[in-house]
Structures are given as structure tokens and as C-alpha cells.
């Protein structure tokens, strides 16, 4: 083959490959984000992108005189994004609209306060009236100002023995509709500090429960001295990493302090949903609880260990999304704790992070703050991602036919998506189609729901067929009894004939 012919063949092959790839790629102007999920055997399965990068925002491109400096927190109310620009001792308010993202104002002064500025603000919250609450860490307070930045009140270190003599260093806050404030403080490990709206200290909620193995108990109480027990940290409750209050008043909390071997056994509980008294009521209806990645290098360094969630946000119908600092990934879960998708990475390209620190949302769009890159990345859902949300919403509203149809559409994008098979099975189960539901649960390797569908199928089958089943049982019993009677009669006749023959003899 001549050189010219070889080049012609190679060029033809390249053109065919390009045309084949173009059949599966859509150039919509957005940067593609690698998305995946796990199959039943804990193997990673690539999937279509659930989200794509919409834009990346920097302080200078928004019109700030200086870029963000080590920002730590973020809060979204409506279409307004409030960034805690910690290193610059200010808050930055950004507004999202159809035209894009616009700088509204910088907030660095308070009117009417003896501390008129912020000192390392780490988190904030905004209520429906526009009042702003700021975790003003190095001013040792949570300060509340109105929408015009007039001082209203502040929440300071309670006069309570449990606080000891250390400084009050609030780092994360959440505020409910009644104005009650929940605080995570850097040097407090009793759970969330709760304040009434009038600043009165109301105690703690949601303290992490500590468990000890039998060996740890024996070692501590039989081999340690009193001094060693007093300084031991093995039984000290660990502090939460971040909190988020959903529309129903439940607090989602994340923690990064756990033993990695506790994750899959649901002893670590890196994500919790706390009710008013601090009990964890998060539903975990999957093979494993929501822990992020299923596989990691055990005992590895910070970039190779298990997922560690630094923030969380809650979207429609209790779908929640958690931000992992280990590998810069974002994990989505439905209300039952089933992983919907995961994407993200640590890196220098668009859609990746250097040090992700905060996560929130506007509608279905996800807004992620990168502390080291000092940027905000906005992710928008793809058609595939929106279908997953729509299918969940239809099921939540009781539209089971619609939910099943939408999950069918999801399968057209990703035939290996177990959640779609599970979703169709759940819809069929609600419709009373138990046998069909069992088939889909089987394909999803969902033993729990398969067992539920089987029990209902068995019950329905018995109810439909009880008449002839009872008839057959009665017939069997009658035949059995008749056989016994006939057999007995034959024995009596045989015995009589035998006795009669003997007497004649």
C-alpha cells in the first residue's frame, strides 16, 4: 500500500470517528462535567452529565475593587447571593437575573453598633424581611442587622458553665422562620447552640452521640489512670462541619469527624437531618447510607480518603446535595437517601475546584464557592438532570403514571441507571402492578422494595384465588378422608372374610 493510500485510509477513519462522536455530543455552549454513579457491585458507571458549568464568577469581574479573599460562607435568598468575603472583612451581595450576575453592594459597615465593622465573617443568613445575620467570628458574636444595615441585636457567648472560659467563635449559622438562631462554634462540641429570637440562650440540640467498642471501654476504665481518662478525647462528641435549614424547618448537618470504617455501617452519619429536638430523622433506604464515594484508599491522605462533606443544600421535594472537599465532588440524593448522581474534581480547569467550601442553590442551579480559587461556579442542570428532578417531582405529587414515563425517558439517556429502574418500580408499586414492579426492582438489585412488592403480590394473589384454593383444599381433604374410610372398610371386610374362613376350617 502506497503512502498516499495509507493517508487516505487514516483520514477516512478519523472522519468516521468524528462523525460517530458527534452523534452523541451536543454543543450547547456549556462546559461538560464528568458525571457518574455506582452499580450494585460498587463499580463506577459513567453517565450523561446531570449538570454543566454555566459560568464562573470572580470578584473583579463583578466589579469589586479587589477580588474575594479566602471566602468561607455563602447564603442565597431568592435570587440574591451573599458571600462572606472573610479575608476582606465584608459581605458581598450579588443578584442573579436573566441578564446574568450583578454586584448589588458590599456590606462592611453596621450603623449603630459599638463594633461598626466585621472581623473575619464566616457565614450568614437572611430572613424573609431582609434582615441579615452574620457569624462575625473574631468579633465573638452573631450580629443581626436590618436590610438597611442598621444594628438590631447580637448573640454572644452565653453565661453558662458549659462554655468554659474560651472565646465564642461562631463559624456557621442557621435561622428559622421564628428568628431562632442555631450556631456552630469553633470551640464547642455539644452540638448546635440554640438562641431564642430575643438572644436568650436556649441550650443545645443535635449533639453527636459517641459510641465505644468493648475494647475501648475496657482500656479506658481498667487500664487508664484518672488523668489519662480526663484528657482522653475518644469519648468527646465531635463538632458538626456545616448546617443548612430547609423550608420545613429541619436542619441538615454534616460532619467530617469520623472513623472511615464506620461509614458503610451507618455509624459515622456524615449527613444528618435534625428535627426540633435534635434527633436524626434522615431516611436511608439504599444499600449504603449517603456517604459520598463508595470506594477510597483506606488510611490514605486527605485526597485519597473517604468523602468529607463541608456543606449541604436542599432543593425541591427533599432532594439534597452535598459538597465533598476530599475530591471536589458534588453528590445528589433523593429523599430516600439514594444517590442520584455525582460529579466534580480537584483541578485547575472549569468545573473543577481547588478548595470547595460552600454550596447553595437557586432553583435547580447549584452555586459553589471555592475558597482557594476565590471564585463562584454556577452549574445548571442538563436535560438529563432535569428529567431526574421531574421524575422525582411527579412521584412526590402522586402522578405515578407520569413518574414512570419520565423514568423511561431517563433510561433512554442512561440504560445503566439503577435509580430509573427503581423509580419505575416504585411507580408501578403505587399503581398496584406488583408483578411488574418486582421485575424492575430485580433489575435495580433493590431487595427491600422487591420484598415489599412480593408480599403485596402474594397477598393480592391469595385474595383473588382464595375461592378455588379453598375448594381444592376441601376437595383434597374430602378425598383424603374418603380414602381413609374406604381403606378402613376394606380392612374390615378382609378381616371378616379371614375370620369366616378360619371358622369354616
N, C-alpha and C positions, 0 to 999 in steps of 0.2 A: 504494500500500500504506500502510495506516494505521500509526501509531507502535506501536500495540498488536500488530499482526500482525508487524511487524519485530522487536519484542522477543521475541515467541513463537518466531519462526524462529531468532533468535540463541540463545535459551535451549535450544531443541531441539538445535541444532548443538553447543553446548557439552556438553550431556548425552551426545550420541553420541560426541564426542571423549573424554570422561571414561570412558565405558564401554569404548571401544576401547583406551584406555591401560591400564585396569585389567586387561584380558585378558592383558597382557604384564608386569604388575608384581605382585610378591608382597610383601606387607607382613609381613616376618618379624621386625620389630623391630630390624633392623640397618641401619646407615648404608651406602648404596650407594657403591661405589668405582668410578670410571671405569676401565675395562679396555680394552686394545687390543692389536693385533698388527700385523704388516706383511704385505702381499701380495707377490707375485713382483715387482711393479713398484715396490716400496718405498713404496707408499701405505699410510697408516694405516687400519686397519679396526677399527671399534669391535666389541666382543664382549660377551657377557654377563659379569658380574663373576665373576672367579675367587676373589676374596676380598672380605669385608666387615668393617667395623670391629666388633669385639666389645666393646671397652672402651678407655678411656684412663685411665691411672694417673698420679697426681701424688703426690709425697712426703707432702704434708699430708693428702691423702685416705687415704693408707695408715697414717697415724698418726705420721709423723715430726714432730719439733718444728719443723723447718724444711724447706722444700722442697729438692729437688735444686738443686745449684749447678754449672752448666757440666759436667755429667757427660760423660765421654769414652768409657767402655768398658762392656761388658756380657758376661756369660758365663752359660750355662744348663747345669746338670747335673740331669738328671731333671726334676722339677717346680720346682726352685729357681732363681730368677733372682738373679744377683749383679750389682749396678750399682756401677760405680766413680764415686762421687759426688765428683768431682775437686776442685771448689771448696770442699767441706766436709771434705776430707781423711779420707774414710771410705768403706767399702763398705756397701752396703745389701742385705740378703738378704730376698727376697720369695718366698713359696711360693704356687703355683697349685694349686687343688683344685676339686672340684665346686661348692663354695660361693662361689668367687671367688678373690681375691688377698689374702694376709695378710702383714703385716710380721712377719718372724721375728726379726731382730735388726739392729742397726747394729754394724759392726766398725771400730773406730778405735783399738784398743789391742792391743799384742802383749806377751805375757808372756815375760820372759827375754831381751829384746833390748836392746842399748845404744841403739837408736833405737826407743822403745816406740810411736811413732805413725807414721802415714803422712804424706807430704808430696807432694801432687798425684798420687795414684794414677790411672793412666790405663787400665789393663787388668788382667784377672785370669783365672785358670783354676783349675778344681777337679778333682782326680782322683777315682777311684772310692772311695778311702778317706776322702774328705772333706778332704784337705789342700788348702790354698788357696795359690796362687802369685799374687803381686801385683807388677805393674810399678810400683814406688814411685819414680816418675820423679825428683823433686827430692831424694830421699834416695840417688840414684845406685845403685840396686840392684833386683834382683828378689828379693823375700823370700818364703820358704816358711814357713807356719805350719800346725799340725795343726788338726783340727776344733774343738778347744777353745781355739784361738788362742795356743798355745804356740810359741815360736820354734823352728824346726827348722834352717834354714840360709839363706844368702843367696848370690846370684850377682852378682858385682861386676865392675868393669872388669878385663879380663884384662891380665896383664903381657905384652903383645905389641906390637911396634913398629907394627903396622898400625893401632892405635888412636890413635896420636899422643898429644898432651898434653891433648886436650879432655876434658870431663866425660863420664861414662857416663850417658846419659839414655834409659833404656828406655821405649818407648811402647806396644808391642804384644808379646804373648807367646803361645806355644802350648806345650803339654806333652804328650808321648806317653805310652804305657802303661808304658814303662820308666823314666819320670821324667826323660827328657832334655828340656831346655828350649831353645826356639828364640825368639830375641829380635830385634825390630826396634828399633834405637836411633836417636834423632833425628839424631845427627851421624855415623852410619856408613852408607856406601853400598856395602858389599861383599857385600850380601845378608843372609841370616839368620845371626845369631850363634848358634852351637850350643854348648851346655854339656852335659856328661855329668851324670848324676843326682847325682854327688858334687861338683858345681860346677866340675869341670875344664873349661877352655876347649878345645873340640874343632874350632875353625876356623869356616869359613863355608860355607853352601850356597845355591844358587839365585841367585847374583849375576846381575843384569841384564846381558845381553850388549849391547854397544854397537856400532852399525854406522855407518860413514861413507860418504857418497856420494863419487864420484870427485872432484867439485869441492871438497868439504870436505877431502879428503886432500891435494889439490894445494895448496889455500890454506894449510893448516896447515904442511905440510912444505917448501914452497917460498917462501912469502911472509911467514910469521910469524917473528918473532925467537924466540930460545930462551925469553926471559922471557914473551913472549905465549903460547907453547905451554905453558909451565909453569902459567900462570894460566887457560888455556882450560878451560872446563867441558864442551865439546862431546863429549869422549870419556870423561867421568866417569860410571860406572854410576849410574843413578838408584835411589832408595830405594823399597822397597815401601810401600804405604799401610796394608795390613792383612793379617792371616793368620788361617786357620782350619784346624784339623786334623780330618779326617773320621774315621769309625770304623775305616777301614782303615789309618790312619797316614799318609795323603797330606796334604800341606799345600796348601790353596788360598790363593793370594796375589793381591792386587790392587795395581795401581799407577796413579797419576794423572799420572805424568810421561811425556809422550809428545808427538809431533807429531801433530796431528789428521789430517793427510793419510796417516799410516801405518796408521790404524785398519782400513780395509776391506781392506788388502793384507796383514794379519796381521803387520805389523812392530811394531806397538805392544804387542800382547799385554796388554791391561789385566787379564785374568784368566788365571792360570796354575795348573796342578796339578803340584806338585813331588814327585818321588819321593825316595828316601833320599839320593841323590847330587846332588839339586838340578836334575835335568833336568825340563823342562816336558813332561808327557805328556797334556795336556788334548786331548780329541778335539774336532775342529771339522768336523762333517760337514754343514754348511749352506752356503748361498750366501756368507754372510759369517761371520766368526768372532764370538764373543759380545762385542759392543762396546756394548750398550745400544741407544740410538736410532740408526736408520739415517740420519736426516737432522738437520741442525742448521745454524745460521748460521756459516759458516766465518769464523774470525777474530773471532767475536762475543765479548761479555763473558762473565763467569762463568755467567750464567743462560741464555745462548743458544748456548754452545759444545757440544762433544760430551759424552756421558755420562762421568762420572768416579766410579768405584766406591770408596766409602770402607769398605765391609765386605762380607762374604760369609758364607753359611752353607750347609751341605749336608744335604739331607733324605734320604729313602729312595731306594734304587736310583740313587744318584749324581745325583739332581736337585739343582741348586744355584741359589741365589737371591742376587742381588747388589743392593746399595743404592747408588743414584746420588745424589750430592749436588747435581748441576747443576740438575735439575728435580724433585728429591724423589721419584724413581720407584723402583719395585722391579721387577726383571726376573727371571723364572724361566726356567731352561734344563734340558733333559733331558741325559742322559749323553752324547749325541752333539753337544751344543752347539747344539741347535735351540731357538729361543725359544718358550716355551710361552705366555707372557702378560706383560704389563707394566701397571702401574697406579701411581697416586700423583701428587702435585703439591706445589708450594710454595704455601702459603696459610695462612689463619687458621681454616679450617673442619675439622671432624672427618674424619680420614682423610688430611689433608694435613700437611706438615711445614714448619718454619721452617729448621732446620739438622739434617737427619738425620745421625747419627754412628755408630750401631752397630745390628747386626741379628743375631738368633739365632732359634731356633725351639723349640717344644715340640710334638712330634708333627708335625702339618701346620700348626699355628698359627704365624704369624710375629710376632715381638716386635721392635718398632723403637723405638730410643731417640733422642729429639730433644734436641739439646744446648741450643738456644736457648729452646725452649718448655719445657724441663726436664720432659718427660713421656715416658711409655711407651705406645705404641699397640699394642694386640693385634688382629691380623687373623685371622679364622677363614675357612676355605675354604667356598665355596658348593657347592651340588650340582654345578654345572658344574665348579668347580675340583676337587672330589673325583673326578669322573669321569675327568678328565685324569690324576690320580695313579693311579687304579685301572687305567686302560688301560695306563699305563707299567709298573705292577707286574705285571700279568698277562703282559705281553710278556717282562719280565725273568725271570719264573718258568717260561717256556716254555709258557704257556697261550695259544697263538696264536689259537685259536678264540674264547676269552673276550676277548682283547685286541681282536680285530676287532669283536666285538659291542659292547664298551664304546665304541670309537671311533665306531661307528654311533650310539650314544646321544649322544655329544658333538656329532655333526653335526646332531642334532635341535635342539640349543641354538644351534648356530652353523654354518650351511651354508657359510660362507666361511673355515672354519678349515683351512688347508693342512696343519697338523700331523695332523689327523684323517685326511685322505686319505693322507698319508704313513704314518701308523700302520697303517691298514687294508692299505696296500700291503706294508708290512713283514711283517704277519701272514700275508698271502697268499703272500708270497715264502717264508716259513719253511714254509708248508704245501705248497709245491711247485706252487702255482697261478700260474705265471709270467705267462701271458697276462692274467689278471685283475689281477695286481699291476701290470703295465705300465699298465693303464688308470688305476689310482688314482695311480700315480706321475706320469702325464701330467697329471692334474687338479691334482696338488700342485706341478707345474713342477719336479719333482725329477729332474734329468737324470742324476745319478750313479746313483741307485737304479734309474731306468728302464733305463739301460745295463746294469746288473748283471742285472736281470730279463730283458732282451732276450737277453743272452749265454746265460743258463741256458735260456730258452725255445728259442733256436736249437739249443743242444746237445741238449735233450730231443727236439725235432722231428727232428733228424738221426738220433738213436738209434732213434726209433720208426719212421722211414720209410726207414732205410738199405737195407732189402731191396729195395723196389720202386725206390728211387732208383738203386741199383747195377744192378738189372735193366734199367731204362730206359737207363742209360749203356751197358751191354753191348749192348743192342739197337741203340742209336744207332751204336755203334762197328761192330757187325756189318753193319748196313745201309750204313754208310759204306764199309766195306771191300768189301762185295758190289757196291755201286755202282761202286767203283773197278775191281774185277775185271771186271764186265760191260762197263764203259766201255772197258777195255783190250782185251777180247775183240772188241768191236765195231770198235775201231780196227784190230785185226789183220785181221779179216775184210774190212773196207773196203779196207785196203792190199793184201790178197791179190787181191781182185776187180779192183782198179785195175791191179795188175801183170799180171794174167791178160789183161785187156782189151788192155793195151798190147802184150803179146807176140802176141796173135792179130792185131792190126793190123799 
